């Protein structure tokens, strides 16, 4: 068996760990809530309802006996005084009412006993059905997260190892100095600006955003987008006033079939209930219209994007998967941070 592994992104492992954590927390919360509901129902049946109707049955049995005695006394009294039996209408009505109430209490008590046995059987079946999920939440997922932690730590330690420095010739040093002295309007910069300007033209208009209703499930490709820790740290350090969208705000995405190599995020001015964020794809992906989701639905499948969404209006982020490059752009297309430069975010005075 091969001992080698091809790892293309440590961020993907971190995203997987975050997904496992979120699933474990959600599943554990659902299990706890269900267990609490079952215990409340069992307690309500066993203690509240059973005790209440048992007490009512005893009390109404006494009332029925008293009504029967009252009828007998009335009949004896009328026979002795009047010399003939009386109809005893009121006493007979009271006896029938007491009998009905006694039958009701006895019926309710029997039903409570039936439901107690039924819920005990259902509770036993439920515990057997969720035992596998309980084992996953309590044992397997924590073990998997611990293993991912060890893998991530090992890979980051490996990446942090500096390569041995090779001697630089005088010709190479001179060439490097020439490159450093190239003006900022060089071809690489022009190519980047042209790419960003083309992507900005794909941002839907306000009317299109308004006409695109939110859907319940995000498109599959967005779950495979990962924002690196370096990008999220750079967003936090951007010297601009952050504006986090509301979890229920709308976010518009390009409708594409496959995972795009280039992902473009831009925030524009928007109406109430709309975050203004658009997530598009580069020219390598064929977009077929737009789809809208809520912010919390995006964060649910792509948690690494949460910090990026705090950027204010006019800012944009470019993620180039094949190049392994991430860029934060200001409203004027100025590159405020570039992962290839690995420097802190800056803004020209």
Long-range contacts (C-beta under 8 A, 24 or more apart in sequence): 7-155, 9-226, 10-152, 10-155, 10-156, 10-159, 11-226, 11-227, 11-228, 11-229, 11-304, 12-226, 13-148, 13-151, 13-152, 13-155, 14-152, 14-226, 14-229, 14-304, 15-226, 15-302, 15-303, 15-304, 16-148, 17-145, 17-148, 17-149, 17-152, 18-303, 18-304, 19-303, 20-141, 20-144, 20-145, 20-148, 21-145, 22-300, 22-303, 23-141, 24-137, 24-141, 24-142, 24-145, 27-133, 27-136, 27-137, 28-137, 31-130, 31-133, 31-134, 31-137, 34-126, 34-130, 38-119, 38-123, 38-126, 41-119, 42-116, 42-119, 42-120, 42-123, 45-112, 45-115, 45-116, 45-119, 46-116, 49-108, 49-112, 50-109, 50-112, 50-113, 50-116, 53-105, 53-108, 53-109, 53-112, 54-109, 56-105, 56-108, 56-109, 57-102, 57-105, 57-106, 57-109, 59-105, 60-98, 60-101, 60-102, 60-104, 60-105, 61-102, 63-98, 63-101, 63-102, 64-95, 64-98, 64-99, 64-101, 64-102, 66-98, 67-91, 67-94, 67-95, 67-97, 67-98, 67-99, 68-95, 70-94, 70-95, 71-95, 192-327, 192-335, 193-333, 195-262, 195-282, 195-318, 196-264, 196-316, 196-318, 196-329, 196-333, 197-333, 198-283, 199-262, 199-264, 199-266, 199-280, 199-282, 199-316, 199-318, 200-266, 200-316, 200-333, 202-254, 202-264, 202-280, 202-287, 203-266, 203-268, 203-278, 203-280, 204-252, 204-278, 204-290, 206-268, 206-269, 206-270, 206-271, 208-252, 208-290, 209-250, 209-252, 209-270, 209-274, 209-278, 209-292, 210-271, 210-274, 212-250, 212-252, 212-290, 212-291, 212-292, 213-292, 214-250, 214-292, 214-293, 214-294, 215-291, 215-292, 215-293, 216-297, 217-293, 217-297, 218-253, 218-293, 218-297, 218-298, 218-300, 218-301, 218-302, 219-253, 219-255, 219-256, 219-291, 221-256, 221-257, 221-258, 221-259, 221-260, 221-281, 222-253, 222-279, 222-298, 222-301, 222-302, 223-301, 223-302, 224-259, 225-259, 225-263, 225-279, 225-302, 225-304, 225-305, 225-319, 226-302, 226-304, 227-302, 227-304, 227-305, 227-307, 227-308, 227-317, 227-319, 227-326, 228-304, 228-326, 228-339, 230-326, 230-339, 230-342, 231-308, 231-317, 231-319, 231-326, 231-328, 231-337, 231-339, 232-304, 232-307, 232-308, 234-328, 234-336, 234-337, 234-344, 234-345, 235-307, 235-308, 235-310, 235-311, 235-317, 235-328, 236-307, 237-344, 237-345, 238-311, 238-315, 238-328, 238-336, 238-337, 238-345, 239-345, 239-347, 240-311, 240-312, 240-315, 241-312, 242-310, 242-311, 242-312, 243-310, 243-311, 243-312, 243-313, 244-309, 244-310, 245-275, 245-276, 245-277, 245-295, 245-309, 246-275, 246-295, 247-294, 247-295, 247-296, 247-299, 248-273, 248-294, 248-295, 248-296, 249-273, 249-274, 249-275, 249-294, 249-295, 250-274, 250-275, 250-292, 250-293, 250-294, 250-295, 251-275, 251-277, 251-278, 251-279, 251-292, 251-293, 251-294, 251-295, 251-298, 251-309, 252-277, 252-278, 252-279, 252-290, 252-291, 252-292, 253-278, 253-279, 253-280, 253-290, 253-291, 253-292, 253-293, 254-279, 254-280, 254-281, 254-285, 254-287, 254-290, 254-291, 255-287, 255-288, 255-289, 255-290, 255-291, 256-281, 256-285, 256-286, 256-287, 256-288, 257-285, 257-286, 257-288, 258-285, 259-285, 260-284, 260-285, 260-321, 261-285, 261-320, 261-321, 261-322, 262-318, 262-319, 262-320, 262-321, 263-318, 263-319, 263-321, 264-316, 264-317, 264-318, 264-319, 265-305, 265-308, 265-316, 265-317, 265-318, 265-319, 266-315, 266-316, 266-317, 267-309, 267-311, 267-312, 267-313, 267-314, 267-315, 267-316, 268-313, 268-314, 269-313, 275-309, 276-313, 277-309, 282-320
